[in-house]
Amino acid sequence: MVNDLHFQTDVATLGEEPPANDVLDSFDTHFTTAYRACIPASSTLDSLEAREEVTPGSGSVPISGSKVKGVAGTLAAANQNLPDAATLILKLRTEAAIRSGRGYLAMPSPKDVGFLTTNGRWLTSGAFWTAIQAFAALMDDSFSTAGAFPANLNPVIYSRTRAARSEDPHAFRVVEGVPSTPVRWRRSRTTTP
């Protein structure tokens, strides 16, 4: 499973974009503990990946980097009876009232049916919901990188389509992360026998 987030950099005057490893280190410090609290101990956070978004069709080569993690989740899940395809949708809200300004994360399954109500919604009490709310609270946070080329990273919803059409803006600042209680099914997270 892959979760993608976009960040827009604010660099110092005449500064350069920060190296991917500096972005990854700052992201790791800010998000990893809260993310691991949302996934069961039977799941592993393999790696963090960073990739620069360049203007589509520009011919520019994006920089990228990765950071191996290999750490287990910290959510205590008593049973492993909920499939990987069962997911919680974390809405990423912006103030833009257009389709390009909407986003979400399909969180990994907590794998325990005990986190559901009897009518098939996410239980809004207990360890999973508490962890999800703590992670959601980070979605509008800006944070800084260290290193030779420091920058502020601001969470955004990025529209590749608007960027390709040279429409400004093509990134919309995330102002809130909102967990949704209906369980969603991600067929792409299932395996064929």
N, C-alpha and C positions, 0 to 999 in steps of 0.2 A: 504494500500500500504506500502511496505517496501523498503527502500533503504539501501544497504549494502556497507560499505567501510572497507578496511583492513589497519591496521597500524602495522609496525614492530617497536619494541621497541629497543632503545639503552639504556641499563642500566649502571649505574656506576660499576666500577670494583668490583667484588664480591657482587654486589647489587642484590636485588630481583626484580622481576617484580612488577610494581606498582599495587595497589589494583584497581579493576574495577571502583570503585566510583571516584577515582582520575582521571582515564582515562576519564570517563564520564564528570566530571566537566570541564576538560581542553577542551574536544571536544565541549561541550556545549558553552563555552566561545568563541571558535574559529569559529564555524560553524553555530550555531542556528539562529542568526540574519539574515545572508545571505540566509539561506535555507528558512526561513519564508517569506522573500521578494519574493520568487519564487512561493509561493502557495497563492491562493486567501483567503480572509477573511472568506469564507464559509467552508474552510477546517481547520482541527485541527492537529497540531503536538502532538500526544498523549504521546509518550515516546521516550527515547533514551535507547538503549540496548548495552551492551558490553559483548563479549564472547571471551575468549582466544582460539586460535587455537592450538591444541596439535597434535603431530605426529600421523597420522592415524594408528590404530592398536597397539599403544604403551600401551594402558590401562590407560594412564594418565587421570585424571579428570580435565576438564577445569574449570577455575573460570569464574563467570559471575556476572553481576550486571545490574540494570536498574535505570532509573531516570524518574519519572513522570513529564511531561511538561504540557500538556493540554492547549496549547496556539494556538490561531488562526494565520493563515497566515496574511501577511500584504500587499499582492498584491491587488490593487484595480481592481476588475473585474466587469465591468458594467452589463454584462449578465451572466447567468449560462446555456448557450446553447451549450457548448462543452462537450462531454462525458468524464468520467474519463479515458476511454481507450485511448484517444488521448494523446500522450506523446512526449516529446522532449528527444532525446538521447544525453546524455553528455558523449562523448568518453573520456576515461582515457588512455592517451598515455604514453607508456614507451619507452625505447631505445632498448628493446629486440625484435628482429625480428622473434619471434616465436608465435604460437597461445596462449600459456600460458601467454604471456606477454601483452595480450590485455584485456581491460575491459571497462565497461560503467555503467552509471546510467540511468535508465528510470525514468525521473523526473515526479512528479505528474502533472496532467493536470491543466492548468491555468483556465479552464472552460469557457473561454470567446472567442468566435469565432472572436472577434475583434483583437486578437493577431495573426491572420492568414492573409496571403496575398490572393489575389483573385485566385491564382493558387494552394492553399492548402499547402503552406509552412509557417514556422514560420516567422513572420514579424521581420526583423532585425533592428527595431527601436521601441521606446516606452518602457514602464515600464517593461514588461515581459522580453524582450531580454536584457535590461540593468541589471536586477536582475540576470538572468541566467549567463551573462558574469562575474558579480561580484562573484557569487558562483563558477563558473568554475575557476576563478583566484586563488581560495583557494586550489584547488585540489592538487597542488604540494608543499604546505606548510608543513614544519615540525614544531612541537610545543612541548612544554614541559609540564610535569605534575608537580604538587607540592606534598607536603606530605613527609612522612618518606622515601619513596622509589622513588625519582624523576627519570624520564626517558624522553628521547626525543622520540617522536612519528613521524615516517616517513611514508607517504602514499605509499602503494604498491598494486600491483595486486598479489594476492596469488593464487597459483596453488595447490589445494588439491591433484591432481593426481601426480604431481612431488614430493610433500612431501611424499606421500604414497610409491613412488618408491625410496625414499631417494636420489633424484636427487637434486644437488645443482647448481644454486640457485633454490628455489621454490617460491621466492617472488621477484618482479621486481618493482623498484622505479618508481612512477608516476612522469613524468616530465611536464605534461601539461593536462589541462582539455579543451576539444574542443566541443562546442555545435554544433549540427547538425541541419540544417534547414528543412529537410523533416519531416513531421509529421509521427510518427509511431503509430501503433495500438497495444495495449496490451489487448488481449482477456481475460486474467486472471483478468483484472480490471473491467470487466462487470459483471452484475448480470443476472440471469435467471428470467424470469417473474414468 
